[in-house]
Amino acid sequence: MAVEDVKIRLEELTTLLNDYAYHYYVLDNPKVPDAEYDRLLRELRTLEEANPELKQADSPTERVGGEPLDSFKKVQHDVPMLSLSNAFNETELRDFARRAQQGLGYEPSYICELKIDGLAVNLKYENGLFVQGATRGDGTTGEDITSNLKTIPSIPLKLKENVTIDVRGEAFMPKKSFNRLNEAKEKNGEALFANPRNAAAGSLRQLDPKIAAKRNLDIFIYSVGKVENNELDSHHEALSYVKELGFKTNKETQYCETIEDVIAYCDSWLDKRTELDYDIDGIVIKVDRISDQQKLGFTAKSPRWATAFKFPAEEVVTTLEDIELSV
Ligand SMILES: CC(C)(C)c1nc(N2CCN(c3ncccn3)CC2)c2cc(C(N)=O)c(N)nc2n1
């Protein structure tokens, strides 16, 4: 095949495979059978091996992970990743709402999001390309784990629009992947992970991307950091915007007109969370209108316009021999 034809076929395959992966991993709605995806991926890998200079930045072959790093670089977040205040019962939720109402002079509307129990990360895109991913760290400085995050199929390597944007999300390990991983570790006599959060953090904070690539990690995006598009007047518009760009957002997110609706939503998930295929440790409640968030502002370390309703820790009966230090 002439080089020009190789370039066209290679770009065609990259676009096609990325669209199939988007439907499979982001929309949870496969477009083609796995065998078809694998056949096209083999064709792409063959063409890239013969023409390495033609490999696209957003090639799906980037997902297998490159060489191990010696260490992680430090990253300063352009916009600090703040903490969240907590509310442990209905009274504290009502206190949160009353403080917001006092600050605004009216009762605001809210967005409720499942509080995914994973590892908070920042994803940086320049002109639509994924250029850097980092852990939250202490909120100001995190670790550059770009090579590990590239292996997560639901993290787009190229956005549907060529925008420059930072988004935040929670990377996590689904319960099924966690149980499979610990079964394999048990067979090899290795130390087990105590829970999916530790397994996700452990997978993303080790230096070999090929290990991260095998851990079936996933992510839900829940906020924007630095963003060019300043037409976003509400949090729910920000979530729709990142979804249009190709990010994975959580379908259980709910708009709530009043704190009564918020309380009903929190109550509804207390027992229902066992049906989810990922761990949550509560509900994050955010005042929806951006202008309301700006009026309420921040305390030293967390927004006044958001809080986390925390579920009671699940009663886990752990017999002594099950308690092993997890790596
Ligand atoms: C943007 C704000 C600050 C309101 C915000 N902050 C969050 N977090 C802050 C504290 N974080 C943290 N992590 C480690 C140590 C201390 N704080 C972990 C992320 C959110 C976490 C989730 C989630 N888990 O599903 C979510 N749906 N929305 C969030 N929204």
The ligand as an ORCA input file, in Angstrom:
! r2SCAN-3c Opt
* xyz 0 1
  C     -15.774     20.040     43.171
  C     -16.051     19.633     44.613
  C     -14.996     20.233     45.535
  C     -17.430     20.147     45.036
  C     -16.051     18.131     44.691
  N     -15.062     17.541     45.373
  C     -15.002     16.184     45.452
  N     -13.954     15.664     46.176
  C     -13.269     16.607     47.076
  C     -12.661     15.912     48.227
  N     -11.857     14.805     47.838
  C     -10.855     14.399     48.669
  N     -10.160     13.287     48.327
  C      -9.171     12.880     49.135
  C      -8.885     13.567     50.322
  C      -9.654     14.688     50.630
  N     -10.639     15.099     49.803
  C     -12.341     13.921     46.783
  C     -13.116     14.594     45.714
  C     -15.988     15.382     44.802
  C     -16.017     13.971     44.829
  C     -17.050     13.299     44.156
  C     -17.071     11.821     44.176
  N     -16.187     11.167     44.932
  O     -17.910     11.198     43.498
  C     -18.042     14.066     43.462
  N     -19.072     13.452     42.798
  N     -17.997     15.421     43.456
  C     -17.007     16.076     44.104
  N     -17.019     17.432     44.046
*
